[in-house]
């Protein structure tokens, strides 16, 4: 027999006192008269047939064998959100049916039906189907199911419970095999974790391991071929973790999956994307599209903020992996952001739908909006405001006020100080502050208290988000666009780079022809050009066994860089006009007409081969991983330095 906590209190008191009045029961349960009557009605339904609730002149009493009631158990009560998370866990564990859900949560069938409608919508948003034939089950990509699984677990316990693995009293997670949580916890405890790994990141990494262990035990494996290629750092971490676990069922796809997840959660977070060993190029491009589209719609250059791109990438990548399952509709947070930033919210909402081709929850749209709003507030490059302070106070006092303004609002790059007696040319400024209440400007309290600070922030947001015409210097605009293209070109060179073994003839001309054929089978002209350029420039590197073959030719559609290991040495003249033995050839090719930024990048690559001794040694003997890392560093530096 199961009872609610209020019903349990009433039973215990009936057993002690025998008879209870309505006022006494209202005091015991802490409810209104109306609620109490409803509880009494429910209690009557819960009692065994041979026991009943009766009334007399003294009050209510229980008639029958009341000893049975001493064994009654308190029914665990769930909020609606808790219930929904629990139902998801039961669905994933294949333990759900309409009957089992009514019994487990102590709810009616109509309530279960309503819950299933909401669950079905949430699952569909995550590309998972709820199947109602012969019971209840779910179908979808295993990666999507695990993401929803982790999200449900994460929201069913506190961070403290999860980080300390104190889950035995958790009313929802008892649905799952808690031994798997212990295994994952012990494995993480056995490792020396990076000091900068936050509790949240560690917990999420543990939960993805937990769900992987559970799903593998139940016969569900990752089989998708769309998994990204994770970095060595992430793979090494997973291998150490699995060694600590002593597991034997992990196939390569499962290791790759966990490493890809950890790449997003930790190994790729907080760094410039180009610094990452691996990253999702398609996703990266979508982030740039969002920034560009919102910038165009609002006529604000958000792309000038060097932090926005990385923050959006990390946030949206994590939300793709850890979805918000049951966001509250129109809560105070969402209402405030929408009210204070209507234009940004609208632009973000439209851009997300268009670029990602899917619907986002209001909460997710709000978080992305907040990233753009924060950019306006922290950056003095995106939308600096021309401002002035009108005051009759002394210079030192005014400097203090202006210093406070600049500290709280970095986009106020320059603040002119104007005395009260001087006529202000309003058209020269976006905002005018004053310490004098009689002026019709934005008032600032010299002490800048919190209320005044909030009022000013609110006003400045509206000023910033008014329609503005882009007044971008042509050189700045060119460099801004070129950086995007430079990023793309660098990534293309990296993605096509390879080190190939070539079974060559032991002479220069034949070797050049063989190399040229690997690029263009039918173009003898390219081979002639490469050989002529080499004989002209003598770009074999002294004190090494490498030579640089480079050319510009119409058969080349985009820049490329490759390395060839020769099966037989050839001879060539080096830069010091001495003949050397060559067993490795570096090939650098480009189309005839390329933009200035491409020439800049190719120049950086070629100079790294010739001018830097450390780099030269790496090109001379480095394997694919080492040379790839070097190329990545060179491209990063090119992007950082371009246009300076």
C-alpha positions as CSV (number, residue, x, y, z in Angstrom):
1,X,0.0,0.0,0.0
2,X,1.5,3.4,-1.1
3,X,0.4,6.8,0.3
4,X,1.4,10.4,-0.4
5,X,3.4,12.2,2.3
6,X,0.3,14.0,3.5
7,X,-1.8,10.8,3.6
8,X,1.1,9.2,5.5
9,X,1.0,12.0,8.1
10,X,-2.7,11.5,8.6
11,X,-2.5,7.7,9.0
12,X,0.3,8.0,11.6
13,X,-1.8,10.5,13.6
14,X,-4.9,8.4,13.3
15,X,-2.9,5.4,14.7
16,X,-1.9,7.5,17.7
17,X,-5.1,9.5,18.5
18,X,-7.9,7.5,16.9
19,X,-10.1,10.4,16.0
20,X,-9.2,13.7,14.2
21,X,-11.2,16.9,13.5
22,X,-11.0,18.9,10.3
23,X,-9.0,21.8,11.9
24,X,-6.6,19.2,13.4
25,X,-6.0,17.6,10.1
26,X,-5.6,20.9,8.3
27,X,-2.8,21.8,10.9
28,X,-1.2,18.4,10.5
29,X,-1.0,18.5,6.7
30,X,-0.6,22.3,6.3
31,X,-3.3,22.5,3.7
32,X,-6.5,24.3,3.0
33,X,-9.9,22.8,3.9
34,X,-10.6,22.2,0.2
35,X,-7.3,20.4,-0.4
36,X,-7.8,18.4,2.8
37,X,-11.2,17.1,1.6
38,X,-9.6,16.0,-1.7
39,X,-6.8,14.2,0.3
40,X,-9.4,12.4,2.4
41,X,-11.2,11.3,-0.7
42,X,-8.0,10.0,-2.2
43,X,-7.1,8.3,1.1
44,X,-10.4,6.5,1.2
45,X,-9.7,5.1,-2.3
46,X,-6.2,4.0,-1.2
47,X,-7.4,2.0,1.8
48,X,-7.9,-1.8,1.6
49,X,-11.5,-3.0,1.2
50,X,-11.8,-4.1,4.8
51,X,-10.7,-0.7,6.1
52,X,-12.7,2.5,5.7
53,X,-12.7,6.2,6.8
54,X,-15.7,7.1,8.9
55,X,-17.1,10.2,10.6
56,X,-18.7,10.7,14.0
57,X,-19.6,13.7,16.2
58,X,-16.0,13.8,17.5
59,X,-14.5,13.8,13.9
60,X,-13.0,11.3,11.5
61,X,-11.7,7.9,12.4
62,X,-10.6,4.7,10.7
63,X,-12.7,1.6,11.0
64,X,-11.2,-1.9,10.5
65,X,-8.0,-3.7,11.1
66,X,-5.8,-0.6,11.5
67,X,-2.7,-2.8,12.2
68,X,-2.4,-3.3,8.4
69,X,-1.8,0.5,8.0
70,X,1.4,0.3,10.0
71,X,3.0,-1.3,7.0
72,X,1.9,1.4,4.6
73,X,4.7,2.9,2.5
74,X,4.9,6.6,1.6
75,X,4.4,7.1,-2.1
76,X,7.3,9.1,-3.6
77,X,6.0,12.3,-5.1
78,X,7.3,13.7,-8.4
79,X,7.1,17.1,-9.9
80,X,5.9,17.1,-13.5
81,X,9.4,17.8,-14.8
82,X,10.9,15.0,-12.6
83,X,8.3,12.7,-13.9
84,X,9.1,13.5,-17.5
85,X,12.8,12.8,-17.0
86,X,12.0,9.6,-15.2
87,X,9.8,8.5,-18.1
88,X,12.6,9.2,-20.5
89,X,14.9,7.0,-18.5
90,X,12.4,4.2,-18.4
91,X,11.8,4.5,-22.2
92,X,15.5,4.3,-22.9
93,X,15.9,1.3,-20.6
94,X,13.0,-0.3,-22.4
95,X,11.0,-0.6,-19.2
96,X,8.1,1.7,-20.1
97,X,4.5,0.8,-20.8
98,X,1.4,2.9,-20.0
99,X,0.6,0.5,-17.1
100,X,4.1,0.6,-15.7
101,X,4.2,4.4,-15.9
102,X,0.9,4.7,-14.0
103,X,2.2,2.3,-11.3
104,X,5.7,3.8,-11.0
105,X,4.7,7.4,-10.7
106,X,1.2,6.9,-9.2
107,X,-0.6,8.8,-11.9
108,X,-3.7,8.2,-14.0
109,X,-3.7,6.9,-17.6
110,X,-4.9,10.3,-19.0
111,X,-1.9,11.9,-17.3
112,X,0.5,9.3,-18.8
113,X,-1.1,10.0,-22.2
114,X,-0.5,13.8,-21.8
115,X,3.1,13.1,-20.7
116,X,3.7,10.9,-23.8
117,X,2.6,13.7,-26.1
118,X,5.2,16.0,-24.6
119,X,7.8,13.3,-24.6
120,X,7.1,12.5,-28.3
121,X,7.6,16.1,-29.2
122,X,10.9,16.4,-27.2
123,X,12.2,13.2,-28.7
124,X,11.3,14.3,-32.3
125,X,13.3,17.5,-31.8
126,X,16.3,15.2,-31.1
127,X,15.5,13.0,-34.1
128,X,14.2,10.1,-32.0
129,X,10.9,8.4,-32.6
130,X,8.5,7.2,-30.0
131,X,7.0,3.9,-31.1
132,X,3.7,2.9,-29.5
133,X,3.1,-0.5,-31.1
134,X,3.1,-3.4,-28.6
135,X,4.2,-1.2,-25.7
136,X,6.4,1.8,-25.8
137,X,9.9,2.0,-27.3
138,X,12.2,4.5,-29.0
139,X,14.1,4.4,-32.2
140,X,16.8,6.7,-33.6
141,X,20.6,7.1,-34.1
142,X,22.5,5.7,-31.1
143,X,24.4,9.0,-30.7
144,X,21.1,10.9,-30.4
145,X,19.7,8.5,-27.8
146,X,22.8,8.7,-25.7
147,X,22.8,12.5,-25.8
148,X,19.1,12.5,-24.5
149,X,20.1,9.8,-22.0
150,X,22.9,12.0,-20.6
151,X,20.7,15.1,-20.5
152,X,18.0,13.2,-18.6
153,X,20.5,11.9,-16.0
154,X,22.2,15.3,-15.6
155,X,18.9,16.9,-14.9
156,X,17.7,14.2,-12.5
157,X,20.4,14.8,-9.9
158,X,22.4,17.7,-8.4
159,X,26.0,18.3,-9.5
160,X,27.1,17.5,-6.0
161,X,25.4,14.1,-6.1
162,X,27.0,13.3,-9.4
163,X,30.5,14.6,-8.7
164,X,30.6,12.6,-5.4
165,X,28.7,9.6,-6.8
166,X,26.2,9.8,-3.9
167,X,23.2,8.5,-5.8
168,X,21.7,5.7,-3.6
169,X,18.9,8.0,-2.4
170,X,18.1,9.6,-5.7
171,X,14.5,8.7,-6.5
172,X,15.0,8.8,-10.3
173,X,18.4,7.3,-10.9
174,X,17.4,4.2,-9.0
175,X,15.8,3.3,-12.4
176,X,19.4,2.7,-13.7
177,X,22.2,0.3,-12.9
178,X,24.1,2.4,-10.3
179,X,27.1,0.0,-10.5
180,X,27.9,1.6,-13.9
181,X,28.1,5.0,-12.2
182,X,30.5,3.6,-9.7
183,X,32.7,2.1,-12.4
184,X,32.9,5.4,-14.3
185,X,33.5,7.4,-11.0
186,X,36.3,5.0,-10.0
187,X,37.9,5.2,-13.4
188,X,38.0,9.0,-13.4
189,X,39.3,9.0,-9.8
190,X,42.2,6.8,-10.8
191,X,43.4,9.4,-13.4
192,X,45.3,12.6,-12.9
193,X,42.8,15.0,-14.4
194,X,43.8,18.4,-15.8
195,X,43.6,21.2,-13.2
196,X,41.4,23.4,-15.4
197,X,38.7,20.7,-15.9
198,X,35.6,22.0,-14.3
199,X,33.2,19.9,-12.2
200,X,30.5,20.2,-14.8
201,X,32.8,19.0,-17.6
202,X,34.0,16.1,-15.5
203,X,30.5,15.0,-14.6
204,X,29.3,15.2,-18.2
205,X,32.3,13.1,-19.3
206,X,31.5,10.6,-16.7
207,X,27.9,10.5,-17.7
208,X,28.7,9.8,-21.4
209,X,30.9,7.0,-20.2
210,X,28.1,5.7,-17.9
211,X,25.5,5.7,-20.7
212,X,28.0,4.0,-23.1
213,X,28.6,1.2,-20.6
214,X,24.8,0.8,-20.1
215,X,24.0,0.8,-23.8
216,X,26.8,-1.6,-24.7
217,X,25.6,-4.0,-22.0
218,X,22.1,-3.9,-23.5
219,X,23.5,-4.6,-27.0
220,X,23.3,-1.1,-28.5
221,X,26.5,0.1,-30.3
222,X,27.6,3.2,-32.2
223,X,27.7,2.3,-35.9
224,X,27.5,5.7,-37.6
225,X,30.1,6.4,-40.2
226,X,29.5,10.2,-39.7
227,X,31.6,10.3,-36.5
228,X,34.3,13.0,-36.6
229,X,37.9,12.2,-36.3
230,X,39.0,13.1,-32.7
231,X,42.4,14.5,-31.7
232,X,45.2,12.4,-30.3
233,X,44.8,14.1,-26.9
234,X,41.1,13.0,-26.7
235,X,41.9,9.5,-27.9
236,X,44.8,9.1,-25.4
237,X,42.5,10.2,-22.6
238,X,39.8,7.6,-23.6
239,X,42.4,4.8,-23.8
240,X,43.7,5.6,-20.3
241,X,40.1,5.7,-19.1
242,X,39.3,2.3,-20.6
243,X,42.5,0.8,-19.2
244,X,41.4,1.9,-15.8
245,X,38.0,0.3,-16.4
246,X,39.5,-3.0,-17.6
247,X,36.7,-3.3,-20.2
248,X,36.9,-5.6,-23.2
249,X,33.7,-4.9,-25.2
250,X,34.8,-1.5,-26.6
251,X,35.0,-1.6,-30.4
252,X,36.9,1.2,-32.4
253,X,33.6,3.1,-33.1
254,X,32.9,3.3,-29.4
255,X,36.4,4.6,-28.6
256,X,36.1,7.2,-31.4
257,X,32.6,8.2,-30.2
258,X,33.8,8.9,-26.6
259,X,36.9,10.7,-27.8
260,X,34.7,12.9,-30.1
261,X,32.4,13.7,-27.2
262,X,35.4,14.5,-25.0
263,X,36.9,16.6,-27.8
264,X,33.8,18.9,-27.6
265,X,33.5,18.9,-23.8
266,X,37.1,19.6,-22.9
267,X,39.9,19.0,-25.4
268,X,38.6,21.5,-28.0
269,X,37.1,24.1,-25.6
270,X,38.6,27.4,-24.7
271,X,41.0,27.5,-27.7
272,X,41.0,29.2,-31.0
273,X,39.5,26.7,-33.5
274,X,42.7,26.7,-35.6
275,X,44.6,25.5,-32.6
276,X,42.5,22.4,-32.4
277,X,44.0,19.3,-33.9
278,X,40.6,18.3,-35.3
279,X,37.5,20.4,-35.7
280,X,34.2,20.2,-37.6
281,X,34.7,22.4,-40.7
282,X,31.0,22.3,-41.7
283,X,29.9,23.3,-38.3
284,X,32.5,26.0,-38.2
285,X,31.3,27.5,-41.4
286,X,27.7,27.6,-40.0
287,X,28.9,29.5,-37.0
288,X,30.5,32.1,-39.3
289,X,27.3,32.2,-41.3
290,X,25.3,33.0,-38.2
291,X,27.6,35.8,-37.2
292,X,27.6,37.3,-40.8
293,X,23.8,37.0,-41.1
294,X,23.0,38.6,-37.8
295,X,25.7,41.3,-38.5
296,X,24.1,42.1,-41.9
297,X,20.5,42.2,-40.5
298,X,21.4,44.5,-37.6
299,X,24.1,46.4,-39.4
300,X,26.5,45.7,-36.5
301,X,29.9,44.2,-37.1
302,X,29.8,41.3,-34.6
303,X,32.6,39.6,-36.4
304,X,35.1,42.1,-35.0
305,X,34.8,40.5,-31.6
306,X,37.5,37.8,-31.5
307,X,35.7,35.9,-28.8
308,X,32.2,35.5,-30.2
309,X,33.1,32.9,-32.8
310,X,34.7,30.5,-30.3
311,X,32.0,31.0,-27.7
312,X,29.2,30.3,-30.2
313,X,31.0,27.3,-31.6
314,X,31.5,25.8,-28.1
315,X,28.0,26.6,-26.9
316,X,26.1,25.3,-30.0
317,X,28.4,22.3,-30.3
318,X,27.7,21.4,-26.7
319,X,24.0,22.0,-27.0
320,X,23.9,19.7,-30.1
321,X,25.4,17.0,-27.8
322,X,23.6,17.9,-24.6
323,X,20.1,19.1,-25.6
324,X,17.7,21.1,-23.4
325,X,14.8,18.6,-23.1
326,X,12.0,20.4,-21.3
327,X,12.7,24.1,-21.2
328,X,10.2,26.3,-19.4
329,X,8.2,28.3,-21.9
330,X,8.4,32.0,-21.5
331,X,10.1,32.1,-18.2
332,X,11.3,35.4,-16.7
333,X,14.8,35.0,-18.1
334,X,13.5,34.5,-21.7
335,X,11.0,37.3,-21.3
336,X,13.7,39.8,-20.1
337,X,16.1,39.0,-22.9
338,X,13.4,39.2,-25.6
339,X,12.1,42.5,-24.2
340,X,15.5,44.1,-23.8
341,X,16.9,42.9,-27.1
342,X,14.0,42.3,-29.5
343,X,16.0,43.0,-32.7
344,X,18.9,40.7,-31.8
345,X,16.5,38.0,-30.6
346,X,14.6,38.1,-33.9
347,X,17.7,38.1,-36.0
348,X,19.2,35.2,-34.1
349,X,16.0,33.2,-34.2
350,X,15.7,33.6,-38.0
351,X,19.4,32.9,-38.6
352,X,19.5,29.7,-36.5
353,X,16.5,28.2,-38.3
354,X,17.8,29.1,-41.8
355,X,21.4,28.0,-41.3
356,X,20.9,24.8,-39.2
357,X,17.5,23.9,-40.9
358,X,15.9,22.9,-37.6
359,X,13.9,24.4,-34.8
360,X,15.6,25.6,-31.6
361,X,13.9,25.9,-28.2
362,X,13.2,29.4,-27.0
363,X,15.8,28.8,-24.2
364,X,18.5,28.0,-26.8
365,X,17.7,31.0,-28.9
366,X,17.8,33.1,-25.8
367,X,21.3,31.8,-24.8
368,X,22.6,32.5,-28.3
369,X,21.1,36.0,-28.2
370,X,22.8,36.6,-24.9
371,X,26.2,35.8,-26.6
372,X,25.6,38.6,-29.1
373,X,24.4,41.0,-26.4
374,X,27.5,40.3,-24.3
375,X,29.6,41.0,-27.3
376,X,28.1,44.5,-27.5
377,X,28.8,45.1,-23.9
378,X,32.3,43.8,-23.6
379,X,33.9,44.8,-26.9
380,X,35.2,48.3,-27.9
381,X,35.5,47.1,-31.5
382,X,32.0,45.8,-32.5
383,X,29.9,48.9,-31.8
384,X,31.8,51.7,-30.0
385,X,29.7,54.6,-28.9
386,X,30.7,58.2,-29.2
387,X,30.0,59.7,-25.7
388,X,30.4,62.8,-23.6
389,X,30.0,63.7,-20.0
390,X,28.5,67.1,-19.1
391,X,29.4,68.2,-15.6
392,X,30.3,71.1,-13.5
393,X,32.3,69.0,-11.1
394,X,36.1,69.1,-10.7
395,X,38.5,67.4,-13.1
396,X,39.5,64.6,-10.6
397,X,35.8,63.9,-9.8
398,X,34.9,63.7,-13.5
399,X,37.9,61.4,-14.3
400,X,36.6,59.1,-11.5
401,X,33.1,59.0,-13.1
402,X,34.5,58.5,-16.6
403,X,36.8,55.7,-15.4
404,X,33.8,53.9,-13.8
405,X,31.9,54.3,-17.1
406,X,34.7,52.8,-19.1
407,X,35.2,50.0,-16.7
408,X,31.5,48.9,-16.8
409,X,31.0,49.7,-20.5
410,X,34.2,49.0,-22.5
411,X,32.4,50.1,-25.7
412,X,32.6,53.7,-24.5
413,X,36.0,53.9,-26.0
414,X,36.4,57.7,-25.7
415,X,34.4,60.0,-23.4
416,X,34.6,63.8,-23.9
417,X,34.4,66.0,-20.9
418,X,32.2,69.1,-21.4
419,X,31.6,71.9,-18.9
420,X,28.0,72.9,-18.3
421,X,28.6,76.3,-19.8
422,X,29.7,74.9,-23.2
423,X,27.0,74.2,-25.8
424,X,26.9,70.5,-26.7
425,X,26.7,69.5,-30.4
426,X,24.4,66.5,-29.9
427,X,24.9,65.2,-33.4
428,X,28.5,64.4,-32.6
429,X,27.6,61.8,-29.9
430,X,25.6,58.6,-29.6
431,X,25.1,59.2,-25.9
432,X,25.6,62.1,-23.5
433,X,25.9,61.5,-19.7
434,X,25.5,64.1,-17.0
435,X,26.0,64.4,-13.3
436,X,23.4,67.2,-13.1
437,X,19.8,66.1,-12.8
438,X,18.4,69.2,-14.4
439,X,19.8,68.3,-17.8
440,X,18.0,66.2,-20.3
441,X,20.8,63.7,-20.7
442,X,21.5,60.2,-19.3
443,X,22.0,60.8,-15.6
444,X,24.9,59.2,-13.8
445,X,25.3,59.2,-10.1
446,X,28.9,60.1,-9.2
447,X,29.0,57.0,-7.0
448,X,27.4,54.9,-9.8
449,X,25.2,52.7,-7.5
450,X,23.8,49.4,-8.8
451,X,20.4,50.7,-9.6
452,X,21.9,53.6,-11.6
453,X,24.3,51.2,-13.3
454,X,21.4,48.9,-14.3
455,X,19.4,51.9,-15.7
456,X,22.4,53.1,-17.7
457,X,23.0,49.6,-19.1
458,X,19.4,49.3,-20.2
459,X,19.5,52.6,-22.0
460,X,22.8,51.9,-23.7
461,X,21.5,48.6,-25.0
462,X,18.6,50.4,-26.7
463,X,21.0,53.0,-28.2
464,X,23.4,50.3,-29.5
465,X,20.6,48.3,-31.1
466,X,19.0,51.2,-33.0
467,X,19.3,50.8,-36.8
468,X,22.8,51.9,-37.9
469,X,24.4,52.2,-41.2
470,X,27.6,50.2,-41.6
471,X,30.5,52.6,-41.9
472,X,33.3,50.2,-42.4
473,X,36.6,51.4,-43.6
474,X,37.3,49.6,-47.0
475,X,40.6,48.3,-45.8
476,X,39.1,47.0,-42.6
477,X,36.3,45.3,-44.5
478,X,38.7,43.7,-46.9
479,X,40.9,42.3,-44.1
480,X,37.8,41.1,-42.2
481,X,36.5,39.2,-45.2
482,X,40.0,38.0,-46.2
483,X,40.6,36.5,-42.8
484,X,37.5,34.2,-43.3
485,X,38.8,33.2,-46.7
486,X,42.4,32.7,-45.4
487,X,40.9,30.4,-42.7
488,X,39.1,28.4,-45.3
489,X,42.2,28.1,-47.6
490,X,44.4,27.1,-44.8
491,X,42.0,24.4,-43.8
492,X,41.8,23.1,-47.4
493,X,45.6,22.8,-47.6
494,X,45.6,20.9,-44.3
495,X,42.8,18.5,-45.3
496,X,44.5,17.6,-48.6
497,X,48.0,17.3,-47.2
498,X,49.6,13.8,-47.3
499,X,53.0,12.1,-47.3
500,X,53.1,9.5,-50.1
501,X,55.7,6.9,-50.9
502,X,56.8,7.1,-54.6
503,X,58.4,4.2,-56.5
504,X,60.5,6.5,-58.6
505,X,63.2,6.3,-61.3
506,X,66.6,7.5,-60.0
507,X,66.7,10.7,-62.1
508,X,65.2,14.2,-61.8
509,X,63.1,14.3,-65.0
510,X,61.4,11.0,-64.5
511,X,60.7,11.6,-60.8
512,X,59.1,15.0,-61.7
513,X,56.9,13.4,-64.3
514,X,55.8,10.7,-61.8
515,X,54.9,13.3,-59.2
516,X,53.1,15.5,-61.7
517,X,50.9,12.5,-62.7
518,X,49.7,12.0,-59.1
519,X,48.2,15.5,-59.4
520,X,47.1,15.5,-63.0
521,X,47.4,12.3,-65.0
522,X,47.3,13.9,-68.5
523,X,49.3,17.1,-68.0
524,X,52.9,16.8,-69.3
525,X,53.1,20.6,-69.4
526,X,52.9,20.7,-65.6
527,X,55.8,18.3,-65.2
528,X,57.9,20.4,-67.6
529,X,57.1,23.6,-65.7
530,X,57.9,22.0,-62.3
531,X,61.3,20.8,-63.6
532,X,62.1,24.1,-65.2
533,X,61.3,26.0,-62.0
534,X,63.4,23.6,-59.9
535,X,66.4,23.9,-62.2
536,X,66.0,27.6,-62.2
537,X,65.6,28.2,-58.4
538,X,67.8,25.3,-57.1
539,X,65.4,24.8,-54.2
540,X,67.1,21.7,-52.7
541,X,67.9,22.6,-49.1
542,X,71.6,22.4,-48.0
543,X,72.4,20.0,-45.2
544,X,69.2,18.0,-45.8
545,X,67.8,15.5,-48.2
546,X,64.8,17.5,-49.3
547,X,63.9,19.6,-52.3
548,X,60.9,22.0,-52.9
549,X,59.1,21.6,-56.2
550,X,56.8,24.6,-56.7
551,X,54.8,26.0,-59.6
552,X,51.8,28.0,-60.7
553,X,49.7,26.3,-63.3
554,X,46.2,26.5,-64.8
555,X,45.5,22.8,-64.2
556,X,45.6,23.5,-60.4
557,X,42.2,24.6,-59.0
558,X,43.3,25.3,-55.5
559,X,46.5,25.5,-53.5
560,X,48.0,22.2,-52.4
561,X,51.0,20.9,-50.4
562,X,52.2,17.3,-50.4
563,X,55.3,15.4,-49.5
564,X,56.8,12.4,-51.5
565,X,59.1,9.8,-50.0
566,X,61.3,8.6,-52.8
567,X,62.2,4.9,-53.1
568,X,65.4,5.9,-54.9
569,X,67.5,8.9,-54.3
570,X,67.9,11.6,-57.0
571,X,70.5,14.3,-57.3
572,X,69.8,18.0,-57.5
573,X,71.5,21.3,-57.1
574,X,71.0,22.9,-53.7
575,X,70.6,26.6,-52.9
576,X,74.4,26.8,-52.2
577,X,75.0,25.4,-55.7
578,X,76.2,22.1,-54.4
579,X,74.8,18.8,-55.6
580,X,73.0,16.9,-52.9
581,X,71.1,13.5,-52.6
582,X,67.3,14.0,-52.4
583,X,65.1,11.3,-50.9
584,X,62.1,13.5,-50.0
585,X,60.3,16.0,-52.2
586,X,58.0,18.8,-51.0
587,X,55.4,19.8,-53.6
588,X,53.7,23.3,-53.4
589,X,51.3,24.2,-56.3
590,X,48.8,27.0,-56.9
591,X,46.4,28.3,-59.6
592,X,47.8,31.1,-61.8
593,X,45.6,33.9,-60.3
594,X,45.0,33.9,-56.6
595,X,43.9,36.6,-54.2
596,X,46.5,38.5,-52.2
597,X,45.7,36.6,-49.0
598,X,46.4,33.3,-50.7
599,X,49.8,34.6,-52.0
600,X,50.5,35.7,-48.4
601,X,49.7,32.2,-47.0
602,X,51.8,30.4,-49.7
603,X,54.6,32.8,-49.0
604,X,54.5,31.8,-45.3
605,X,54.6,28.1,-46.2
606,X,57.5,28.4,-48.7
607,X,59.5,30.6,-46.3
608,X,59.0,28.1,-43.5
609,X,60.7,25.5,-45.7
610,X,63.7,27.7,-46.6
611,X,64.2,30.1,-43.8
612,X,63.6,28.3,-40.5
613,X,66.1,25.6,-39.6
614,X,63.9,23.9,-37.0
615,X,61.0,23.8,-39.5
616,X,63.4,22.5,-42.2
617,X,64.5,19.6,-40.0
618,X,60.8,18.7,-39.5
619,X,60.1,18.8,-43.2
620,X,63.3,16.7,-43.7
621,X,62.4,13.8,-41.4
622,X,59.0,14.4,-39.7
623,X,56.1,11.9,-40.1
624,X,52.6,12.9,-41.1
625,X,51.4,13.9,-37.6
626,X,54.4,16.1,-36.9
627,X,54.4,17.9,-40.3
628,X,50.6,18.4,-40.0
629,X,51.0,20.0,-36.6
630,X,53.7,22.3,-38.1
631,X,51.5,23.3,-41.0
632,X,48.7,24.0,-38.5
633,X,51.0,26.3,-36.5
634,X,52.1,28.1,-39.6
635,X,48.6,28.7,-40.8
636,X,47.5,29.9,-37.3
637,X,50.3,32.5,-37.3
638,X,49.4,33.6,-40.8
639,X,45.8,34.2,-39.8
640,X,46.9,36.1,-36.6
641,X,49.4,38.3,-38.4
642,X,47.5,39.0,-41.6
643,X,46.6,42.6,-42.0
644,X,48.5,43.8,-39.0
